[in-house]
């Protein structure tokens, strides 16, 4: 019985590790012709990257589309220290 419980625990840990790895890979995966240009800072709940809810701190690439809704704004911080600001309801 102990061996079976241990096997199930190992399988569960492996499954969780695979899920976390896949999430990490999909969140940073870009097509070969895309280039990462900066890091996104979101303020408010209505910031979208490529029509998906944005995560504060996520990397943005040259082909990404940033959109803000009401009561939200966003900044893209570039490696040289400069930034661009998107006020609310900006596409």
C-alpha positions as CSV (number, residue, x, y, z in Angstrom):
1,X,0.0,0.0,0.0
2,X,2.8,2.4,0.8
3,X,4.5,1.8,-2.5
4,X,1.3,2.6,-4.4
5,X,0.8,5.9,-2.4
6,X,4.4,6.9,-3.2
7,X,3.9,6.2,-6.9
8,X,0.8,8.3,-7.0
9,X,2.6,11.2,-5.1
10,X,5.5,11.0,-7.6
11,X,3.1,11.1,-10.5
12,X,1.2,14.0,-9.1
13,X,4.4,16.0,-8.5
14,X,5.6,15.2,-12.1
15,X,2.2,16.4,-13.5
16,X,2.3,19.7,-11.5
17,X,5.9,20.2,-12.7
18,X,4.9,19.6,-16.3
19,X,2.0,22.0,-16.1
20,X,4.2,24.8,-14.6
21,X,6.8,24.2,-17.2
22,X,4.3,24.5,-20.0
23,X,2.9,27.7,-18.6
24,X,6.3,29.2,-18.4
25,X,7.1,28.2,-22.0
26,X,3.9,29.5,-23.5
27,X,4.1,32.8,-21.7
28,X,7.5,33.7,-23.2
29,X,7.2,31.9,-26.5
30,X,7.5,34.2,-29.6
31,X,7.6,33.5,-33.2
32,X,11.1,33.6,-34.8
33,X,10.5,37.0,-36.5
34,X,9.4,38.6,-33.2
35,X,11.8,40.4,-31.0
36,X,11.3,41.2,-27.3
37,X,11.3,45.0,-26.9
38,X,10.5,45.6,-23.3
39,X,8.5,44.9,-20.1
40,X,4.9,45.8,-19.6
41,X,3.6,47.5,-16.5
42,X,-0.1,47.4,-16.0
43,X,-2.2,49.7,-13.9
44,X,-5.8,48.6,-13.6
45,X,-7.7,45.5,-14.6
46,X,-8.4,46.3,-18.3
47,X,-5.0,45.9,-20.0
48,X,-4.8,43.4,-22.9
49,X,-1.9,42.0,-25.0
50,X,-3.2,40.4,-28.2
51,X,-6.7,40.5,-26.8
52,X,-5.8,38.4,-23.7
53,X,-5.6,39.8,-20.2
54,X,-2.1,41.2,-19.6
55,X,0.1,40.3,-16.7
56,X,2.0,43.0,-14.9
57,X,5.7,42.5,-15.7
58,X,5.3,40.4,-18.8
59,X,7.6,40.8,-21.7
60,X,6.3,42.4,-24.9
61,X,7.5,41.8,-28.5
62,X,7.5,43.8,-31.7
63,X,4.3,42.1,-33.0
64,X,2.2,42.4,-29.8
65,X,-0.9,44.5,-29.7
66,X,-1.5,46.5,-26.5
67,X,-5.0,47.7,-25.6
68,X,-6.3,49.4,-22.5
69,X,-9.9,49.8,-21.4
70,X,-11.6,52.1,-18.9
71,X,-9.9,52.9,-15.6
72,X,-6.6,51.3,-16.8
73,X,-3.3,52.3,-18.3
74,X,-0.1,50.6,-19.2
75,X,3.6,51.4,-19.7
76,X,6.2,49.6,-21.8
77,X,9.6,50.0,-20.3
78,X,12.5,49.6,-22.8
79,X,16.0,48.3,-21.9
80,X,17.5,51.8,-22.4
81,X,15.3,53.2,-19.6
82,X,12.8,55.0,-21.8
83,X,9.1,54.1,-21.9
84,X,5.8,54.6,-23.7
85,X,2.5,55.2,-21.8
86,X,-0.9,54.0,-22.9
87,X,-3.8,55.9,-21.2
88,X,-7.2,54.4,-20.7
89,X,-9.2,53.4,-23.8
90,X,-6.1,53.2,-26.0
91,X,-5.7,50.8,-28.8
